[in-house]
Amino acid sequence: MKIIKLFPVLIFIPVLASCNLTVHDGEDQEPVPEEIPAIEEENSLYTDETETGIYIFETNETRYLNRNGYTAWTTKDINEADSFEPITVSVMKQSGRSEAGFGIVFCAQEIEGKPFLITVLINTDGLYTVGKVVDGVFSHLNKGWQGSYNINRGYGIRNVINVSYDDDKKYFLLMINGNETTVFTVSEDFTFKNSRSGFVTVIANNEDFPRKPVKVTFEKTGQ
């Protein structure tokens, strides 16, 4: 069953929680305005139109526009091993606000009865962020949005996001387009086995709906 949930990924928000994280690559950026998307659930925005494993997120429905915006995620895969199974996804945004993020979610599960997941977002302006969502509340894990030369900027441009886990050093490694970008840890006592992974897309509160849709393509490309 396809499950899609919308959670309050803060497109641009101050740090709400901390973790041990080392940034390996960045650029100077202008301060980014703060936005707080709304919490909601949805069911049908990611489609595998060609049945090839290439998923397309697309909507221009004005009902998603309010002062807070929306963030939609879907899980497509299950981590069946006791260890973390590396994730590699090719993403490409064709239209929508440039600052609104898109990317992957992983380690989705319940911890002490509360929904939990980790997410990596990039945008077409060359920024990325790593965060977690606990019981519907998003918090950055890397001091907010960071610039990276590793990200290919612009619309219709592919970026490959890879996340792996170092069992000895106990941290996640994020690579973008084959380049090490950052490492990070999460304090929660989560498990890898039977956790879920998938995709995520932000709908900004100032999208040009219905004239211009938000459209993002996702393809899981293996390890």
C-alpha positions in Angstrom: 0.0 0.0 0.0 1.3 3.4 -0.9 1.5 5.7 2.1 2.2 9.4 1.8 2.2 11.7 4.8 2.8 15.4 5.0 4.8 16.7 7.9 6.1 20.1 9.0 9.5 20.1 7.3 10.5 23.7 7.9 11.7 24.9 4.5 13.8 27.5 6.2 13.9 27.3 10.0 16.4 27.9 12.9 18.1 24.8 14.4 15.7 23.1 16.8 17.9 20.2 17.8 21.5 19.3 17.7 23.6 16.3 16.8 27.2 15.6 16.1 27.8 16.7 12.5 30.8 17.6 10.4 30.3 19.7 7.3 32.9 18.9 4.6 31.8 21.3 1.9 30.0 24.6 1.7 29.5 28.1 0.3 28.7 31.4 1.8 25.0 32.0 1.6 22.7 34.9 2.2 20.4 34.5 5.3 17.3 32.4 4.3 13.8 33.5 5.3 11.9 31.3 7.8 8.9 29.3 6.7 6.8 26.9 8.7 4.8 24.5 6.5 1.5 22.9 7.7 0.9 19.4 8.9 -1.4 17.3 6.9 -1.8 13.8 5.3 -2.2 13.0 1.6 -2.4 9.9 -0.5 -1.7 10.1 -4.2 1.0 12.6 -5.2 3.8 10.1 -6.2 3.1 8.0 -9.2 5.1 5.3 -11.0 3.6 6.2 -14.4 5.9 4.0 -16.5 6.1 1.1 -14.0 9.9 1.3 -14.2 10.6 2.5 -10.7 10.8 6.1 -11.7 8.4 8.0 -9.5 7.0 11.4 -10.4 5.7 13.9 -7.9 3.5 16.5 -9.6 0.7 18.8 -8.4 -0.7 22.2 -9.2 -3.7 22.0 -6.9 -4.4 25.3 -5.2 -5.7 23.5 -2.1 -2.1 22.9 -1.1 -1.4 26.7 -1.0 -1.7 28.4 2.4 0.6 30.6 4.4 2.5 27.6 5.7 2.9 25.3 2.6 3.2 21.5 2.7 5.8 18.8 2.7 4.9 15.3 1.4 6.8 12.1 1.9 6.2 8.6 0.7 8.0 5.3 1.6 8.6 2.7 -1.1 11.2 0.4 0.4 11.9 -1.6 3.5 15.4 -2.1 5.1 15.3 -5.9 5.5 18.7 -6.4 7.0 19.9 -5.7 10.6 22.4 -3.3 9.2 21.7 -0.1 7.2 21.2 -0.8 3.5 22.8 2.2 1.5 20.4 4.3 -0.4 21.1 5.9 -3.8 18.4 8.0 -5.5 18.6 10.2 -8.6 16.4 13.3 -8.2 15.5 16.0 -10.7 13.2 19.0 -10.3 11.4 20.2 -13.4 9.3 23.0 -12.0 8.2 24.7 -8.7 9.8 27.3 -6.4 13.6 27.0 -6.5 14.0 27.3 -2.7 11.6 24.5 -1.9 13.4 21.2 -1.1 13.2 17.7 -2.4 15.1 14.5 -1.6 14.8 11.3 0.4 13.6 9.9 3.7 14.9 6.9 5.5 14.9 5.0 8.8 11.1 5.7 9.0 9.7 3.8 12.0 8.0 4.3 15.4 10.0 5.0 18.5 8.2 4.8 21.8 4.9 5.1 19.9 5.9 8.2 18.0 6.6 8.4 14.2 10.3 9.0 13.4 12.3 9.5 10.2 15.5 11.1 8.8 15.5 13.2 5.7 18.0 14.8 3.2 16.7 17.7 1.2 18.4 19.7 -1.6 17.1 22.5 -3.8 17.8 23.9 -7.2 19.7 26.8 -5.7 22.5 24.4 -4.6 21.5 24.1 -0.9 21.0 21.0 1.2 19.9 20.1 4.7 19.7 17.0 6.9 16.9 16.7 9.4 14.8 14.4 11.4 11.0 14.3 12.0 9.8 13.1 15.4 6.0 12.9 16.0 5.4 15.4 13.2 8.0 17.9 14.3 11.0 18.6 12.0 14.4 19.7 13.2 17.6 20.4 11.3 20.7 18.2 12.1 23.2 20.4 10.3 22.6 24.0 11.4 20.0 24.6 8.7 20.5 24.9 4.9 24.0 24.8 3.7 25.5 25.5 0.3 27.5 22.9 -1.6 29.5 22.9 -4.8 28.6 19.2 -5.0 25.0 20.0 -6.0 24.2 20.6 -9.7 22.0 23.7 -9.8 19.0 24.4 -11.9 15.8 22.8 -13.3 15.9 19.6 -15.3 19.3 18.8 -13.8 19.9 15.5 -12.1 21.6 15.0 -8.7 22.4 11.7 -7.1 22.0 11.5 -3.4 23.6 8.6 -1.5 23.4 7.8 2.2 25.4 5.0 3.9 26.2 4.2 7.5 29.6 3.5 9.1 29.0 0.7 11.7 32.4 1.3 13.3 32.2 5.1 13.6 28.4 5.1 14.1 27.6 7.9 11.7 25.7 8.4 8.5 27.7 9.6 5.4 25.9 11.8 2.8 27.4 11.9 -0.7 26.0 14.1 -3.5 27.0 13.3 -7.0 29.7 11.0 -5.8 31.3 13.6 -3.5 31.4 13.3 0.3 29.3 16.2 1.6 28.7 15.7 5.3 28.5 13.1 8.1 25.9 13.2 10.9 24.5 11.2 13.8 21.0 11.0 15.4 20.5 10.6 19.1 17.3 8.5 19.0 17.5 4.8 19.7 16.3 3.7 16.3 16.7 0.4 14.4 17.6 -0.3 10.8 15.7 -3.6 10.4 12.2 -3.1 8.9 12.6 0.7 8.7 11.3 2.3 5.6 12.7 4.7 3.0 11.4 6.8 0.2 11.1 10.3 -1.2 10.1 13.8 -0.1 8.9 17.0 -1.8 8.2 20.5 -0.4 5.4 22.6 -1.8 6.2 26.2 -1.0 3.4 28.6 0.2 4.0 30.9 -2.8 3.9 28.3 -5.7 2.5 29.7 -8.9 -0.5 27.3 -8.9 -2.3 26.4 -11.0 -0.2 27.9 -13.8 3.0 26.1 -12.9 3.1 22.8 -11.1 5.6 21.4 -8.7 7.2 18.5 -10.5 10.0 16.3 -9.3 11.3 12.9 -10.6 12.9 10.3 -8.4 14.7 7.1 -9.4 16.3 4.6 -7.0 19.5 3.7 -8.7 20.9 1.0 -6.3 23.8 1.1 -3.9 
